[in-house]
Amino acid sequence: MFGKTALVYQSKKKDDWDKAQKLLADAGIEYNAWKVEEPPIAGCGSKIDPRKFMRKVEVPKEIYRIEVDKDNRSNAEKILQGNVLPVISYGL
C-alpha cells in the first residue's frame, strides 16, 4: 500500500476496531491500522490531562483508525457499513 490512502474507519472503541480489521482482512482488502492518542485539551506543552480529574469515569484517549488505498475505498466502506459503528469524519 504505497499509493494514496483514504481513511475509512475512526473510533474510540477497540473491540469494534478489531472487528473492522477482521472484516477487511476476510474480504482481502489491504489496510493500514493504527491507534493514536488524542492530545490533551489543556494546551501546548501541558503535562496535565484534565480528563483525569474533571470526570469520575476515565475517558478513552486512544483513537483507532484504518485506512485503505483510494481505489479500494468504496469497497471497504460497503463492507464496513452496517457491520461496525458508523464512522464520524472529522474533516479528514
Chimera marker file (.cmm) of the C-alpha trace (Angstrom):
<marker_set name="trace">
<marker id="1" x="0.000" y="0.000" z="0.000" r="1" g="1" b="0" radius="0.5"/>
<marker id="2" x="2.226" y="2.782" z="-1.258" r="1" g="1" b="0" radius="0.5"/>
<marker id="3" x="-0.250" y="4.932" z="-3.178" r="1" g="1" b="0" radius="0.5"/>
<marker id="4" x="-2.720" y="7.499" z="-1.917" r="1" g="1" b="0" radius="0.5"/>
<marker id="5" x="-4.802" y="6.325" z="1.007" r="1" g="1" b="0" radius="0.5"/>
<marker id="6" x="-8.219" y="7.171" z="2.395" r="1" g="1" b="0" radius="0.5"/>
<marker id="7" x="-9.448" y="6.981" z="5.974" r="1" g="1" b="0" radius="0.5"/>
<marker id="8" x="-12.383" y="4.563" z="6.218" r="1" g="1" b="0" radius="0.5"/>
<marker id="9" x="-12.625" y="3.965" z="9.957" r="1" g="1" b="0" radius="0.5"/>
<marker id="10" x="-12.116" y="6.050" z="13.093" r="1" g="1" b="0" radius="0.5"/>
<marker id="11" x="-13.410" y="5.206" z="16.550" r="1" g="1" b="0" radius="0.5"/>
<marker id="12" x="-12.593" y="5.098" z="20.247" r="1" g="1" b="0" radius="0.5"/>
<marker id="13" x="-13.846" y="1.526" z="20.642" r="1" g="1" b="0" radius="0.5"/>
<marker id="14" x="-11.093" y="-1.098" z="20.375" r="1" g="1" b="0" radius="0.5"/>
<marker id="15" x="-13.353" y="-4.135" z="20.021" r="1" g="1" b="0" radius="0.5"/>
<marker id="16" x="-15.164" y="-2.513" z="17.094" r="1" g="1" b="0" radius="0.5"/>
<marker id="17" x="-11.790" y="-1.621" z="15.534" r="1" g="1" b="0" radius="0.5"/>
<marker id="18" x="-10.701" y="-5.256" z="15.789" r="1" g="1" b="0" radius="0.5"/>
<marker id="19" x="-13.964" y="-6.331" z="14.129" r="1" g="1" b="0" radius="0.5"/>
<marker id="20" x="-13.445" y="-3.840" z="11.283" r="1" g="1" b="0" radius="0.5"/>
<marker id="21" x="-9.916" y="-5.170" z="10.693" r="1" g="1" b="0" radius="0.5"/>
<marker id="22" x="-11.203" y="-8.742" z="10.553" r="1" g="1" b="0" radius="0.5"/>
<marker id="23" x="-13.924" y="-7.809" z="8.051" r="1" g="1" b="0" radius="0.5"/>
<marker id="24" x="-11.413" y="-6.130" z="5.746" r="1" g="1" b="0" radius="0.5"/>
<marker id="25" x="-8.922" y="-8.993" z="6.055" r="1" g="1" b="0" radius="0.5"/>
<marker id="26" x="-11.608" y="-11.580" z="5.262" r="1" g="1" b="0" radius="0.5"/>
<marker id="27" x="-12.551" y="-9.581" z="2.165" r="1" g="1" b="0" radius="0.5"/>
<marker id="28" x="-8.909" y="-9.471" z="1.021" r="1" g="1" b="0" radius="0.5"/>
<marker id="29" x="-8.579" y="-5.694" z="1.231" r="1" g="1" b="0" radius="0.5"/>
<marker id="30" x="-5.163" y="-4.400" z="2.283" r="1" g="1" b="0" radius="0.5"/>
<marker id="31" x="-5.349" y="-1.849" z="5.058" r="1" g="1" b="0" radius="0.5"/>
<marker id="32" x="-3.206" y="0.099" z="7.480" r="1" g="1" b="0" radius="0.5"/>
<marker id="33" x="-4.497" y="0.181" z="11.060" r="1" g="1" b="0" radius="0.5"/>
<marker id="34" x="-3.077" y="2.180" z="13.943" r="1" g="1" b="0" radius="0.5"/>
<marker id="35" x="-4.020" y="3.976" z="17.114" r="1" g="1" b="0" radius="0.5"/>
<marker id="36" x="-3.089" y="7.468" z="18.201" r="1" g="1" b="0" radius="0.5"/>
<marker id="37" x="-3.560" y="9.205" z="21.482" r="1" g="1" b="0" radius="0.5"/>
<marker id="38" x="-5.856" y="12.184" z="21.430" r="1" g="1" b="0" radius="0.5"/>
<marker id="39" x="-3.943" y="15.279" z="22.595" r="1" g="1" b="0" radius="0.5"/>
<marker id="40" x="-4.997" y="16.765" z="25.937" r="1" g="1" b="0" radius="0.5"/>
<marker id="41" x="-7.304" y="19.740" z="25.894" r="1" g="1" b="0" radius="0.5"/>
<marker id="42" x="-5.074" y="21.744" z="28.244" r="1" g="1" b="0" radius="0.5"/>
<marker id="43" x="-2.878" y="23.200" z="25.527" r="1" g="1" b="0" radius="0.5"/>
<marker id="44" x="0.560" y="23.027" z="24.019" r="1" g="1" b="0" radius="0.5"/>
<marker id="45" x="3.236" y="21.577" z="26.246" r="1" g="1" b="0" radius="0.5"/>
<marker id="46" x="0.878" y="20.852" z="29.123" r="1" g="1" b="0" radius="0.5"/>
<marker id="47" x="1.682" y="17.776" z="31.187" r="1" g="1" b="0" radius="0.5"/>
<marker id="48" x="-1.705" y="17.830" z="32.934" r="1" g="1" b="0" radius="0.5"/>
<marker id="49" x="-4.544" y="15.924" z="31.323" r="1" g="1" b="0" radius="0.5"/>
<marker id="50" x="-7.817" y="17.489" z="32.531" r="1" g="1" b="0" radius="0.5"/>
<marker id="51" x="-9.751" y="14.352" z="31.533" r="1" g="1" b="0" radius="0.5"/>
<marker id="52" x="-8.204" y="12.560" z="34.514" r="1" g="1" b="0" radius="0.5"/>
<marker id="53" x="-9.529" y="14.863" z="37.231" r="1" g="1" b="0" radius="0.5"/>
<marker id="54" x="-12.560" y="16.551" z="35.683" r="1" g="1" b="0" radius="0.5"/>
<marker id="55" x="-14.606" y="13.345" z="35.351" r="1" g="1" b="0" radius="0.5"/>
<marker id="56" x="-15.198" y="10.391" z="37.620" r="1" g="1" b="0" radius="0.5"/>
<marker id="57" x="-15.144" y="7.997" z="34.666" r="1" g="1" b="0" radius="0.5"/>
<marker id="58" x="-11.942" y="7.554" z="32.656" r="1" g="1" b="0" radius="0.5"/>
<marker id="59" x="-12.431" y="8.855" z="29.107" r="1" g="1" b="0" radius="0.5"/>
<marker id="60" x="-10.644" y="6.781" z="26.440" r="1" g="1" b="0" radius="0.5"/>
<marker id="61" x="-7.733" y="8.671" z="24.948" r="1" g="1" b="0" radius="0.5"/>
<marker id="62" x="-6.929" y="6.370" z="22.041" r="1" g="1" b="0" radius="0.5"/>
<marker id="63" x="-8.402" y="6.913" z="18.610" r="1" g="1" b="0" radius="0.5"/>
<marker id="64" x="-8.326" y="3.810" z="16.407" r="1" g="1" b="0" radius="0.5"/>
<marker id="65" x="-8.032" y="4.363" z="12.663" r="1" g="1" b="0" radius="0.5"/>
<marker id="66" x="-7.981" y="2.294" z="9.488" r="1" g="1" b="0" radius="0.5"/>
<marker id="67" x="-7.036" y="3.494" z="6.034" r="1" g="1" b="0" radius="0.5"/>
<marker id="68" x="-7.082" y="1.760" z="2.661" r="1" g="1" b="0" radius="0.5"/>
<marker id="69" x="-5.942" y="2.581" z="-0.877" r="1" g="1" b="0" radius="0.5"/>
<marker id="70" x="-8.131" y="5.214" z="-2.519" r="1" g="1" b="0" radius="0.5"/>
<marker id="71" x="-9.052" y="2.654" z="-5.193" r="1" g="1" b="0" radius="0.5"/>
<marker id="72" x="-10.492" y="0.323" z="-2.528" r="1" g="1" b="0" radius="0.5"/>
<marker id="73" x="-12.281" y="2.994" z="-0.517" r="1" g="1" b="0" radius="0.5"/>
<marker id="74" x="-15.799" y="2.326" z="-1.794" r="1" g="1" b="0" radius="0.5"/>
<marker id="75" x="-15.419" y="-1.449" z="-1.399" r="1" g="1" b="0" radius="0.5"/>
<marker id="76" x="-14.125" y="-1.064" z="2.151" r="1" g="1" b="0" radius="0.5"/>
<marker id="77" x="-16.943" y="1.315" z="3.089" r="1" g="1" b="0" radius="0.5"/>
<marker id="78" x="-19.541" y="-1.146" z="1.733" r="1" g="1" b="0" radius="0.5"/>
<marker id="79" x="-18.013" y="-3.968" z="3.790" r="1" g="1" b="0" radius="0.5"/>
<marker id="80" x="-17.892" y="-1.909" z="6.984" r="1" g="1" b="0" radius="0.5"/>
<marker id="81" x="-21.309" y="-0.288" z="6.564" r="1" g="1" b="0" radius="0.5"/>
<marker id="82" x="-23.823" y="-1.832" z="8.933" r="1" g="1" b="0" radius="0.5"/>
<marker id="83" x="-21.254" y="-4.202" z="10.469" r="1" g="1" b="0" radius="0.5"/>
<marker id="84" x="-19.339" y="-1.758" z="12.656" r="1" g="1" b="0" radius="0.5"/>
<marker id="85" x="-20.174" y="1.531" z="14.340" r="1" g="1" b="0" radius="0.5"/>
<marker id="86" x="-20.811" y="4.422" z="11.946" r="1" g="1" b="0" radius="0.5"/>
<marker id="87" x="-17.678" y="6.426" z="11.254" r="1" g="1" b="0" radius="0.5"/>
<marker id="88" x="-17.839" y="10.119" z="12.008" r="1" g="1" b="0" radius="0.5"/>
<marker id="89" x="-15.435" y="12.046" z="9.824" r="1" g="1" b="0" radius="0.5"/>
<marker id="90" x="-13.569" y="14.926" z="11.378" r="1" g="1" b="0" radius="0.5"/>
<marker id="91" x="-12.697" y="16.605" z="8.115" r="1" g="1" b="0" radius="0.5"/>
<marker id="92" x="-10.069" y="14.017" z="7.226" r="1" g="1" b="0" radius="0.5"/>
<link id1="1" id2="2" r="1" g="1" b="0" radius="0.2"/>
<link id1="2" id2="3" r="1" g="1" b="0" radius="0.2"/>
<link id1="3" id2="4" r="1" g="1" b="0" radius="0.2"/>
<link id1="4" id2="5" r="1" g="1" b="0" radius="0.2"/>
<link id1="5" id2="6" r="1" g="1" b="0" radius="0.2"/>
<link id1="6" id2="7" r="1" g="1" b="0" radius="0.2"/>
<link id1="7" id2="8" r="1" g="1" b="0" radius="0.2"/>
<link id1="8" id2="9" r="1" g="1" b="0" radius="0.2"/>
<link id1="9" id2="10" r="1" g="1" b="0" radius="0.2"/>
<link id1="10" id2="11" r="1" g="1" b="0" radius="0.2"/>
<link id1="11" id2="12" r="1" g="1" b="0" radius="0.2"/>
<link id1="12" id2="13" r="1" g="1" b="0" radius="0.2"/>
<link id1="13" id2="14" r="1" g="1" b="0" radius="0.2"/>
<link id1="14" id2="15" r="1" g="1" b="0" radius="0.2"/>
<link id1="15" id2="16" r="1" g="1" b="0" radius="0.2"/>
<link id1="16" id2="17" r="1" g="1" b="0" radius="0.2"/>
<link id1="17" id2="18" r="1" g="1" b="0" radius="0.2"/>
<link id1="18" id2="19" r="1" g="1" b="0" radius="0.2"/>
<link id1="19" id2="20" r="1" g="1" b="0" radius="0.2"/>
<link id1="20" id2="21" r="1" g="1" b="0" radius="0.2"/>
<link id1="21" id2="22" r="1" g="1" b="0" radius="0.2"/>
<link id1="22" id2="23" r="1" g="1" b="0" radius="0.2"/>
<link id1="23" id2="24" r="1" g="1" b="0" radius="0.2"/>
<link id1="24" id2="25" r="1" g="1" b="0" radius="0.2"/>
<link id1="25" id2="26" r="1" g="1" b="0" radius="0.2"/>
<link id1="26" id2="27" r="1" g="1" b="0" radius="0.2"/>
<link id1="27" id2="28" r="1" g="1" b="0" radius="0.2"/>
<link id1="28" id2="29" r="1" g="1" b="0" radius="0.2"/>
<link id1="29" id2="30" r="1" g="1" b="0" radius="0.2"/>
<link id1="30" id2="31" r="1" g="1" b="0" radius="0.2"/>
<link id1="31" id2="32" r="1" g="1" b="0" radius="0.2"/>
<link id1="32" id2="33" r="1" g="1" b="0" radius="0.2"/>
<link id1="33" id2="34" r="1" g="1" b="0" radius="0.2"/>
<link id1="34" id2="35" r="1" g="1" b="0" radius="0.2"/>
<link id1="35" id2="36" r="1" g="1" b="0" radius="0.2"/>
<link id1="36" id2="37" r="1" g="1" b="0" radius="0.2"/>
<link id1="37" id2="38" r="1" g="1" b="0" radius="0.2"/>
<link id1="38" id2="39" r="1" g="1" b="0" radius="0.2"/>
<link id1="39" id2="40" r="1" g="1" b="0" radius="0.2"/>
<link id1="40" id2="41" r="1" g="1" b="0" radius="0.2"/>
<link id1="41" id2="42" r="1" g="1" b="0" radius="0.2"/>
<link id1="42" id2="43" r="1" g="1" b="0" radius="0.2"/>
<link id1="43" id2="44" r="1" g="1" b="0" radius="0.2"/>
<link id1="44" id2="45" r="1" g="1" b="0" radius="0.2"/>
<link id1="45" id2="46" r="1" g="1" b="0" radius="0.2"/>
<link id1="46" id2="47" r="1" g="1" b="0" radius="0.2"/>
<link id1="47" id2="48" r="1" g="1" b="0" radius="0.2"/>
<link id1="48" id2="49" r="1" g="1" b="0" radius="0.2"/>
<link id1="49" id2="50" r="1" g="1" b="0" radius="0.2"/>
<link id1="50" id2="51" r="1" g="1" b="0" radius="0.2"/>
<link id1="51" id2="52" r="1" g="1" b="0" radius="0.2"/>
<link id1="52" id2="53" r="1" g="1" b="0" radius="0.2"/>
<link id1="53" id2="54" r="1" g="1" b="0" radius="0.2"/>
<link id1="54" id2="55" r="1" g="1" b="0" radius="0.2"/>
<link id1="55" id2="56" r="1" g="1" b="0" radius="0.2"/>
<link id1="56" id2="57" r="1" g="1" b="0" radius="0.2"/>
<link id1="57" id2="58" r="1" g="1" b="0" radius="0.2"/>
<link id1="58" id2="59" r="1" g="1" b="0" radius="0.2"/>
<link id1="59" id2="60" r="1" g="1" b="0" radius="0.2"/>
<link id1="60" id2="61" r="1" g="1" b="0" radius="0.2"/>
<link id1="61" id2="62" r="1" g="1" b="0" radius="0.2"/>
<link id1="62" id2="63" r="1" g="1" b="0" radius="0.2"/>
<link id1="63" id2="64" r="1" g="1" b="0" radius="0.2"/>
<link id1="64" id2="65" r="1" g="1" b="0" radius="0.2"/>
<link id1="65" id2="66" r="1" g="1" b="0" radius="0.2"/>
<link id1="66" id2="67" r="1" g="1" b="0" radius="0.2"/>
<link id1="67" id2="68" r="1" g="1" b="0" radius="0.2"/>
<link id1="68" id2="69" r="1" g="1" b="0" radius="0.2"/>
<link id1="69" id2="70" r="1" g="1" b="0" radius="0.2"/>
<link id1="70" id2="71" r="1" g="1" b="0" radius="0.2"/>
<link id1="71" id2="72" r="1" g="1" b="0" radius="0.2"/>
<link id1="72" id2="73" r="1" g="1" b="0" radius="0.2"/>
<link id1="73" id2="74" r="1" g="1" b="0" radius="0.2"/>
<link id1="74" id2="75" r="1" g="1" b="0" radius="0.2"/>
<link id1="75" id2="76" r="1" g="1" b="0" radius="0.2"/>
<link id1="76" id2="77" r="1" g="1" b="0" radius="0.2"/>
<link id1="77" id2="78" r="1" g="1" b="0" radius="0.2"/>
<link id1="78" id2="79" r="1" g="1" b="0" radius="0.2"/>
<link id1="79" id2="80" r="1" g="1" b="0" radius="0.2"/>
<link id1="80" id2="81" r="1" g="1" b="0" radius="0.2"/>
<link id1="81" id2="82" r="1" g="1" b="0" radius="0.2"/>
<link id1="82" id2="83" r="1" g="1" b="0" radius="0.2"/>
<link id1="83" id2="84" r="1" g="1" b="0" radius="0.2"/>
<link id1="84" id2="85" r="1" g="1" b="0" radius="0.2"/>
<link id1="85" id2="86" r="1" g="1" b="0" radius="0.2"/>
<link id1="86" id2="87" r="1" g="1" b="0" radius="0.2"/>
<link id1="87" id2="88" r="1" g="1" b="0" radius="0.2"/>
<link id1="88" id2="89" r="1" g="1" b="0" radius="0.2"/>
<link id1="89" id2="90" r="1" g="1" b="0" radius="0.2"/>
<link id1="90" id2="91" r="1" g="1" b="0" radius="0.2"/>
<link id1="91" id2="92" r="1" g="1" b="0" radius="0.2"/>
</marker_set>
